[in-house]
Amino acid sequence: MGLSQLLSLSFLGILGSALAYVWYYKGKGIEKVGATRTGVYITLVPLFAVILGRIILHEPITIIMMIGGLSVLAGIVLCNK
């Protein structure tokens, strides 16, 4: 495993897991917002993956991806009404 892969794995472990755990469980985030409302936002992960793929890796964004992203955002709006 190279340095780049090791740094990427560390980044995911520290920010993606440990920091999220601290913010939501120790920081009482779920308690304040509620588990149902918090769970809705997990659907944003693929949307951010597409956006970051475009910014960092210069991947193309297709019409299907845009429709999917709009569907995710519409679902979040509907769930939070």
N, C-alpha and C positions, 0 to 999 in steps of 0.2 A: 504494500500500500504506500503510495507516494504522499508527499507532504500536502499537496492540494486536496487529495481525498481525505486525509486525516483531519485537515482543517475544516472541510465541509461536514464531515461526520460530527466533529466537535461542536460546530455551529448549530447543527440540527439538535444535538443532544442538550446543549445548554439553553439555547433560545427557544427551540421548538417544544421541548419537554419540560425542563426544570423551571424555566421562567414562567411558562404558561401555568404550571402547577402552582407556583407561588402566587401568581396574580389571581387565579380563580379560586383556589382552595384556602390558602393562608390569608389572602387579602379579602376574603369573604365576597368575591365577585359573584359567584353563583348565588349566594345567599341574598345579595342585594337585587340582582336582576332576575333570578329565577332560572331553574334548570331548563325549562321548556324554551324560553326566549334565548338563553345562551346556546342551546343545542341547534337552534335555527341557523346561527352564524357559522356553523361548521361547513355549511354549503358554500361558503365563500372561498374555501381552500382551492378548488379547481379554478375558480375565476382568477384568483391571485396567481396561481401557477401559470395560467395562460398569459397574463399580463407580464409577469416576470420573465417568462420564456421569450416574449417579444422584446423586452428591454435588454435583457442580458445576453440571450442567445440569438437574437434577431430572427426568431421563428415567425413564419407567416401566421396571420390571424385570418381564418376562413369565415365565411358567412355562417356556417353551422356553429362555430365557436361564439360568434356574436349573438346568435339566437339563443344559444345555451346560457350565455352570460345574462342576457336580458330576462330569460326565464328564471334564473336564480334570483336576480334582484326583485322581480315581480313576486316570487314566492316569499321572499323575506318581507316585502311590504305587506302582502296579504296576511302573513302570520303575525305581524306586529300591530294590526288594526284592532 
